[in-house]
Amino acid sequence: MNRDAIQNLIKWKDSKFRKPLVIKGARQVGKTWLMKEFGRQNYSSVAYVNFENNDRMMRLFQDDYDVDRIIFGLQIETDIQINNETLIIFDEIQEVPKALTALKYFQENAPQYHVLSAGSALGVALHEGFSFPVGKVDFLDLYPMTFLEFLQASNNEQLVALIKANNFDLMTVFKDKLIDSLKQYYFIGGMPEAIFVYKETGDLNEVREVHRRLLFAYEQDFSKHVPTTILPRVRLAWNSIPAQLARENRKFIYGLVKEGARAREFEVALQWLFDMDLVVKVFRISKPDIPLSAYQDVNSFKLFMNDVGLLSSFSNLDLKSLLEGNRIFEEFKGALTEQFVFQELRSIRNLKPYYWAADKGTAEIDFVIESASNVIPVEVKASTSLRSKSLKSYYDRYQPEKSIRTSMTNFRDEGWLVNIPLYVISQFREILYPPQEK
């Protein structure tokens, strides 16, 4: 497999302002593989340490933050002679919170060392009173594999090249193949193990078993991390997600978690899900202006899972939906399609999606993004019906320079509106702002 994040790590390695790097992400998104593969490709040696259930490392970081002493201990632990050509990897670093603090001293006192770390519940460490050494580390968010990474892992490199070339004439020729691949991605998703199992076996039932094991592991993590007084509410919030996303208006409704529930009862429960990187909030904006973050309404948000394949499994999506035309794109009132578009947009570095809704609920835009100093509305269409009442209402009100509709139909530039096929939405910047227009 190949991950685009390796290119980000190469830039980190070569930067003269390099700091220890913390990779954040949910369980099983591929953090360990990424770190080891990056080290294998780019360093003469790798000193890998997993802090989970590692009493020796707990003791090593217990007394002080003397880097020479820590390096000596790491050499004994890994049997690797560590120098500036060695990649030092701290895996599951949240299990030894003082190791997080130690990153500050690596940056200040020993910047010659290349230190890479990761954890699947780093937000939980913060929740429990520990903090990252602010300003002394860099961060990289790792998400499930994107559709293009899925295509590449499925030996469809030519389709990847076709998409990246923005050759819409050829995309039309191979549209059926692209749509079939997108159907598979909706079902399999981007979790590396699920993609690997499908590649090796071609058995979608085996893929579902991977999803079920992973969802079960997430629920086991609840018991491990969440205080018993809050645990029932965390489980209720988690189990409400398919119902939340199956609504026409996907704004999170506390009453769907539990009848009569109020925000104050479940805010802390939701925070635990965020801390474990299992769900993401997309906030409503009251006004589409730069910066979007200044206009977010913290009380109105949509809740998305990390992965469309996990959502498919969590929602008990029938395998037959893959065979029935474009049904899979329209399942749960287009919830899978909106989840997919959210993932593709979020995977673009330094891009944070929001959504817009009129104050009286008369119109809603699925996503609003900020790019190239423009605020761009993105309407998601799961079917081939292209009626855009909300988008037209938004356009009449705010006159955006660029507007996007992403759907199953072919590329079309209508002047005020550009229709981008779902399978190429990750390329929206290259489509809207080709090199000659930059």
C-alpha positions as CSV (number, residue, x, y, z in Angstrom):
1,M,0.0,0.0,0.0
2,N,1.0,3.6,-0.4
3,R,-0.1,6.6,1.7
4,D,0.0,10.2,0.5
5,A,1.1,11.1,4.0
6,I,4.5,9.8,3.3
7,Q,5.2,12.9,1.2
8,N,4.3,15.0,4.2
9,L,6.7,13.1,6.4
10,I,9.5,13.5,3.8
11,K,8.9,17.3,3.9
12,W,9.1,17.1,7.7
13,K,12.4,15.2,7.6
14,D,14.0,17.7,5.2
15,S,12.8,20.8,7.1
16,K,15.4,22.9,8.8
17,F,12.7,23.8,11.3
18,R,11.8,20.2,12.1
19,K,10.3,19.4,15.5
20,P,9.2,16.1,17.0
21,L,6.1,15.1,15.1
22,V,2.9,13.7,16.6
23,I,0.6,11.7,14.3
24,K,-3.0,11.7,15.4
25,G,-5.7,9.4,14.3
26,A,-8.2,6.7,15.3
27,R,-7.3,3.1,16.0
28,Q,-6.3,1.1,12.9
29,V,-6.0,4.0,10.4
30,G,-2.5,2.9,9.6
31,K,-0.3,5.0,11.9
32,T,2.2,2.3,12.8
33,W,2.6,1.0,9.2
34,L,3.1,4.6,8.0
35,M,5.8,5.4,10.5
36,K,7.7,2.1,10.0
37,E,7.4,2.3,6.2
38,F,8.6,5.9,6.2
39,G,11.5,4.9,8.3
40,R,12.4,2.0,6.1
41,Q,12.4,4.1,3.0
42,N,14.2,7.2,4.4
43,Y,16.6,6.3,7.3
44,S,19.5,4.0,7.8
45,S,17.9,2.6,11.0
46,V,14.7,2.7,12.9
47,A,14.4,2.6,16.7
48,Y,10.8,1.6,17.3
49,V,9.2,1.6,20.7
50,N,5.6,0.7,21.6
51,F,4.6,2.2,24.9
52,E,1.5,0.0,25.4
53,N,1.9,-2.2,28.5
54,N,5.6,-1.3,28.5
55,D,6.7,-0.9,32.2
56,R,10.3,-0.3,31.2
57,M,9.4,2.8,29.2
58,M,7.1,4.0,32.0
59,R,10.1,3.9,34.3
60,L,12.5,5.4,31.7
61,F,10.5,8.6,31.5
62,Q,9.5,8.7,35.1
63,D,12.5,10.4,36.8
64,D,13.7,13.3,34.6
65,Y,13.9,14.5,31.0
66,D,17.6,14.2,30.4
67,V,17.8,13.4,26.7
68,D,21.2,11.6,26.9
69,R,19.9,9.3,29.5
70,I,16.7,8.6,27.6
71,I,18.6,7.9,24.4
72,F,20.8,5.5,26.2
73,G,17.7,3.7,27.5
74,L,16.1,3.6,24.1
75,Q,19.3,2.0,22.6
76,I,19.1,-0.7,25.2
77,E,15.3,-1.2,24.6
78,T,15.6,-1.4,20.8
79,D,19.1,-2.7,20.3
80,I,19.7,0.1,17.9
81,Q,22.6,2.5,17.9
82,I,20.8,5.9,17.7
83,N,22.3,8.8,15.7
84,N,21.0,11.5,13.5
85,E,20.4,9.0,10.7
86,T,18.0,7.0,12.9
87,L,14.3,7.5,13.0
88,I,13.0,7.2,16.6
89,I,9.4,6.0,16.8
90,F,7.2,6.3,19.9
91,D,4.0,4.3,19.3
92,E,0.9,4.6,21.5
93,I,2.7,7.5,23.2
94,Q,-0.5,8.4,25.2
95,E,0.2,5.4,27.4
96,V,3.2,7.1,28.9
97,P,2.2,10.8,29.2
98,K,5.6,11.9,30.4
99,A,7.0,10.8,27.1
100,L,4.7,13.5,25.5
101,T,6.4,16.0,27.8
102,A,9.8,14.7,26.9
103,L,9.2,15.7,23.3
104,K,9.8,19.3,24.4
105,Y,13.3,18.5,25.6
106,F,14.1,16.7,22.4
107,Q,13.2,19.8,20.5
108,E,15.0,22.2,22.8
109,N,18.1,20.2,23.8
110,A,18.6,17.6,21.0
111,P,17.1,18.8,17.7
112,Q,19.5,16.5,15.8
113,Y,17.3,13.5,16.6
114,H,14.3,12.7,14.3
115,V,11.4,11.7,16.6
116,L,8.1,10.5,15.3
117,S,5.3,9.5,17.6
118,A,1.6,8.4,17.3
119,G,-1.3,7.4,19.4
120,S,-4.9,6.3,18.9
121,A,-6.3,8.2,21.9
122,L,-4.2,11.3,22.2
123,G,-7.3,13.4,22.9
124,V,-8.0,11.1,25.9
125,A,-4.6,12.0,27.3
126,L,-5.6,15.6,27.1
127,H,-9.0,14.8,28.7
128,E,-7.2,13.3,31.6
129,G,-5.2,16.4,32.4
130,F,-2.0,16.0,30.3
131,S,-1.1,18.5,27.6
132,F,1.1,18.5,24.6
133,P,4.2,20.7,24.8
134,V,2.7,23.6,22.9
135,G,5.0,25.1,20.2
136,K,7.5,22.3,20.6
137,V,6.0,19.7,18.4
138,D,4.4,19.4,14.9
139,F,1.2,17.5,14.2
140,L,-0.1,15.4,11.4
141,D,-3.6,14.0,11.2
142,L,-4.0,10.6,9.6
143,Y,-7.3,9.5,8.3
144,P,-8.6,6.4,6.6
145,M,-7.4,5.9,3.1
146,T,-8.9,8.1,0.5
147,F,-10.7,6.9,-2.7
148,L,-7.5,7.6,-4.7
149,E,-5.4,5.6,-2.2
150,F,-8.0,2.9,-2.4
151,L,-7.8,2.8,-6.2
152,Q,-4.0,2.6,-6.0
153,A,-4.1,-0.2,-3.4
154,S,-6.6,-2.0,-5.7
155,N,-4.1,-2.0,-8.6
156,N,-6.0,0.7,-10.5
157,E,-3.1,3.1,-10.9
158,Q,-4.3,4.1,-14.4
159,L,-7.6,5.3,-13.0
160,V,-5.7,7.4,-10.4
161,A,-3.6,8.9,-13.2
162,L,-6.8,9.6,-15.2
163,I,-8.4,11.4,-12.2
164,K,-5.3,13.4,-11.4
165,A,-5.0,14.5,-15.0
166,N,-8.6,15.9,-14.9
167,N,-9.2,14.3,-18.2
168,F,-13.0,14.4,-18.2
169,D,-13.4,13.1,-21.7
170,L,-11.7,9.9,-20.8
171,M,-13.4,9.8,-17.5
172,T,-16.7,9.7,-19.4
173,V,-15.5,6.7,-21.4
174,F,-14.5,4.8,-18.2
175,K,-17.3,6.2,-16.1
176,D,-18.8,2.7,-15.4
177,K,-15.5,1.5,-14.1
178,L,-15.1,4.5,-11.9
179,I,-18.6,4.2,-10.5
180,D,-18.1,0.5,-9.8
181,S,-14.9,1.3,-7.9
182,L,-16.7,4.0,-5.9
183,K,-19.5,1.5,-5.0
184,Q,-16.8,-0.8,-3.6
185,Y,-15.3,2.0,-1.7
186,Y,-18.6,3.0,-0.1
187,F,-18.9,-0.6,1.2
188,I,-15.2,-1.3,2.0
189,G,-14.1,2.1,3.1
190,G,-10.6,3.3,3.8
191,M,-9.5,1.3,6.8
192,P,-6.2,-0.3,5.7
193,E,-7.0,-3.8,7.0
194,A,-10.4,-3.8,5.3
195,I,-8.8,-2.9,2.0
196,F,-6.0,-5.5,2.4
197,V,-8.5,-8.2,3.2
198,Y,-10.5,-7.4,0.1
199,K,-7.4,-7.3,-2.0
200,E,-6.3,-10.7,-0.8
201,T,-9.7,-12.5,-0.7
202,G,-12.2,-10.5,-2.8
203,D,-14.7,-11.5,-0.2
204,L,-16.9,-8.7,1.0
205,N,-18.2,-10.8,3.9
206,E,-14.6,-11.0,5.2
207,V,-14.5,-7.2,4.9
208,R,-17.6,-6.9,7.1
209,E,-15.9,-9.1,9.7
210,V,-13.0,-6.6,9.8
211,H,-15.5,-3.8,10.3
212,R,-17.3,-5.6,13.1
213,R,-14.1,-6.4,14.9
214,L,-13.0,-2.8,14.7
215,L,-16.4,-1.4,15.8
216,F,-16.3,-3.9,18.7
217,A,-12.7,-2.7,19.6
218,Y,-14.0,0.9,19.7
219,E,-16.7,-0.1,22.1
220,Q,-14.1,-1.9,24.2
221,D,-12.1,1.3,24.3
222,F,-15.1,3.1,25.8
223,S,-14.8,0.8,28.8
224,K,-11.1,1.3,29.0
225,H,-11.1,5.1,28.9
226,V,-14.5,6.5,29.8
227,P,-15.5,7.0,33.5
228,T,-18.3,4.6,34.5
229,T,-20.7,7.5,35.3
230,I,-20.5,8.7,31.7
231,L,-20.2,5.4,29.9
232,P,-23.9,4.7,29.3
233,R,-24.3,8.1,27.7
234,V,-21.3,7.6,25.4
235,R,-22.7,4.3,24.2
236,L,-26.1,5.9,23.5
237,A,-24.5,8.8,21.6
238,W,-22.4,6.4,19.6
239,N,-25.3,4.1,18.7
240,S,-27.4,7.0,17.5
241,I,-25.1,8.0,14.7
242,P,-26.7,6.0,11.9
243,A,-30.1,7.4,12.8
244,Q,-28.6,10.9,13.0
245,L,-27.2,10.6,9.5
246,A,-30.3,9.0,8.0
247,R,-32.3,12.2,8.6
248,E,-33.0,14.6,5.7
249,N,-31.6,17.4,7.8
250,R,-28.5,15.9,9.3
251,K,-28.1,18.4,12.1
252,F,-27.4,16.5,15.3
253,I,-30.5,16.1,17.4
254,Y,-30.0,15.1,21.1
255,G,-33.6,13.8,21.2
256,L,-32.5,11.0,18.8
257,V,-29.9,9.8,21.4
258,K,-32.6,9.5,24.1
259,E,-36.1,10.8,24.2
260,G,-36.2,14.1,25.9
261,A,-32.4,14.4,26.0
262,R,-30.8,17.8,26.3
263,A,-27.4,19.1,25.2
264,R,-26.1,19.4,28.7
265,E,-26.7,15.7,29.4
266,F,-24.7,14.5,26.4
267,E,-22.0,17.2,25.7
268,V,-19.4,15.4,27.8
269,A,-20.3,12.0,26.2
270,L,-19.8,13.4,22.7
271,Q,-16.5,14.9,23.8
272,W,-15.2,11.5,24.7
273,L,-16.1,10.3,21.2
274,F,-14.2,13.3,19.7
275,D,-11.2,12.6,22.0
276,M,-11.0,9.0,20.7
277,D,-11.1,10.3,17.1
278,L,-14.2,8.3,16.4
279,V,-16.5,11.1,15.3
280,V,-16.1,14.6,13.9
281,K,-18.3,17.7,14.2
282,V,-19.0,19.8,11.2
283,F,-20.3,23.1,12.4
284,R,-23.0,25.3,10.9
285,I,-21.8,28.8,9.8
286,S,-24.2,31.8,10.1
287,K,-22.4,33.7,7.3
288,P,-20.2,32.5,4.5
289,D,-17.3,34.9,5.0
290,I,-13.6,34.6,5.7
291,P,-12.5,33.2,8.0
292,L,-15.3,30.7,8.3
293,S,-14.3,29.8,11.8
294,A,-15.4,33.3,13.0
295,Y,-18.9,32.5,11.9
296,Q,-19.4,29.0,13.3
297,D,-22.4,28.2,15.4
298,V,-21.1,25.8,18.1
299,N,-24.6,24.8,19.0
300,S,-25.5,23.5,15.5
301,F,-23.5,20.7,14.0
302,K,-23.5,17.5,12.0
303,L,-21.8,14.4,13.3
304,F,-19.8,12.2,10.9
305,M,-17.9,9.0,11.5
306,N,-14.3,8.6,10.3
307,D,-15.0,6.1,7.6
308,V,-17.8,5.4,5.1
309,G,-17.1,1.6,5.2
310,L,-17.6,1.6,9.0
311,L,-20.8,3.6,8.6
312,S,-22.0,1.1,6.0
313,S,-21.3,-1.7,8.5
314,F,-22.7,0.1,11.5
315,S,-25.9,0.7,9.5
316,N,-26.1,-2.9,8.4
317,L,-26.0,-2.0,4.8
318,D,-27.1,-5.0,2.6
319,L,-24.5,-6.5,0.2
320,K,-27.2,-6.5,-2.5
321,S,-27.1,-2.7,-2.6
322,L,-23.9,-3.0,-4.5
323,L,-25.7,-4.8,-7.3
324,E,-28.8,-2.6,-7.7
325,G,-27.9,0.3,-9.9
326,N,-26.8,3.3,-8.0
327,R,-28.8,2.4,-4.9
328,I,-25.8,2.4,-2.6
329,F,-25.2,6.1,-3.3
330,E,-28.8,6.9,-2.2
331,E,-29.0,4.7,0.9
332,F,-30.2,6.4,4.1
333,K,-31.3,9.5,2.1
334,G,-27.8,9.9,0.7
335,A,-26.0,9.7,4.1
336,L,-23.2,7.5,2.7
337,T,-22.6,9.9,-0.1
338,E,-22.4,12.9,2.3
339,Q,-20.1,10.9,4.6
340,F,-17.9,10.1,1.6
341,V,-17.7,13.7,0.4
342,F,-16.9,14.8,4.0
343,Q,-14.0,12.3,4.1
344,E,-12.6,13.4,0.8
345,L,-12.7,17.1,1.7
346,R,-11.3,16.6,5.2
347,S,-8.3,14.6,3.8
348,I,-7.1,17.8,2.0
349,R,-4.6,19.4,4.3
350,N,-5.5,22.6,5.9
351,L,-9.1,22.4,4.8
352,K,-11.9,22.3,7.3
353,P,-15.5,21.7,6.1
354,Y,-18.5,23.6,7.5
355,Y,-22.1,23.7,6.4
356,W,-24.6,26.5,6.0
357,A,-28.3,26.7,6.8
358,A,-30.7,29.6,6.6
359,D,-31.9,30.8,10.0
360,K,-35.4,29.6,9.4
361,G,-34.3,26.3,7.8
362,T,-35.6,27.2,4.4
363,A,-32.3,26.2,2.7
364,E,-29.2,24.3,3.5
365,I,-25.8,23.7,1.8
366,D,-24.2,20.4,2.7
367,F,-20.6,21.8,2.9
368,V,-19.0,25.2,2.8
369,I,-15.2,25.3,2.4
370,E,-12.5,28.0,2.3
371,S,-10.0,27.7,-0.5
372,A,-7.8,30.2,-2.4
373,S,-9.3,33.1,-0.4
374,N,-12.7,32.1,-1.6
375,V,-15.7,30.6,0.3
376,I,-17.1,27.8,-1.8
377,P,-20.5,26.1,-1.3
378,V,-20.6,22.4,-2.0
379,E,-23.9,20.7,-2.7
380,V,-23.9,16.9,-2.6
381,K,-26.3,14.9,-4.8
382,A,-26.5,11.2,-4.3
383,S,-28.7,10.7,-7.3
384,T,-28.7,12.0,-10.9
385,S,-31.4,14.5,-10.0
386,L,-29.7,17.9,-10.2
387,R,-32.3,20.3,-8.8
388,S,-30.4,22.8,-6.7
389,K,-33.0,25.0,-4.9
390,S,-30.9,25.5,-1.9
391,L,-27.7,26.2,-3.9
392,K,-29.6,28.7,-6.1
393,S,-31.0,30.4,-3.0
394,Y,-27.5,30.6,-1.5
395,Y,-26.1,32.0,-4.8
396,D,-28.8,34.6,-5.0
397,R,-28.1,35.7,-1.5
398,Y,-24.2,35.7,-1.4
399,Q,-23.1,35.6,-5.1
400,P,-20.1,33.3,-4.6
401,E,-17.3,33.4,-7.2
402,K,-17.3,29.6,-7.3
403,S,-20.0,27.0,-6.5
404,I,-19.7,23.2,-6.6
405,R,-22.3,20.5,-7.1
406,T,-20.9,17.0,-6.8
407,S,-23.0,14.1,-8.1
408,M,-23.1,11.0,-10.3
409,T,-23.3,13.1,-13.5
410,N,-20.4,14.0,-15.7
411,F,-18.3,17.2,-15.4
412,R,-20.2,20.3,-16.4
413,D,-19.2,23.9,-16.1
414,E,-22.3,26.1,-16.0
415,G,-20.6,29.3,-15.3
416,W,-22.0,30.0,-11.8
417,L,-21.9,26.3,-11.0
418,V,-19.4,23.5,-11.6
419,N,-20.6,20.0,-11.4
420,I,-17.8,17.7,-10.3
421,P,-18.3,13.9,-10.4
422,L,-18.3,12.3,-6.9
423,Y,-15.3,10.2,-7.8
424,V,-13.1,13.3,-8.5
425,I,-14.3,15.6,-5.7
426,S,-10.9,15.4,-4.0
427,Q,-9.4,17.3,-7.1
428,F,-11.8,20.3,-6.7
429,R,-8.9,22.8,-6.3
430,E,-7.1,21.6,-9.4
431,I,-10.4,21.7,-11.3
432,L,-11.5,25.2,-10.1
433,Y,-8.1,26.7,-10.2
434,P,-6.0,25.1,-12.9
435,P,-2.3,26.2,-13.1
436,Q,-2.8,28.8,-15.8
437,E,-5.4,30.6,-13.6
438,K,-3.3,30.7,-10.4
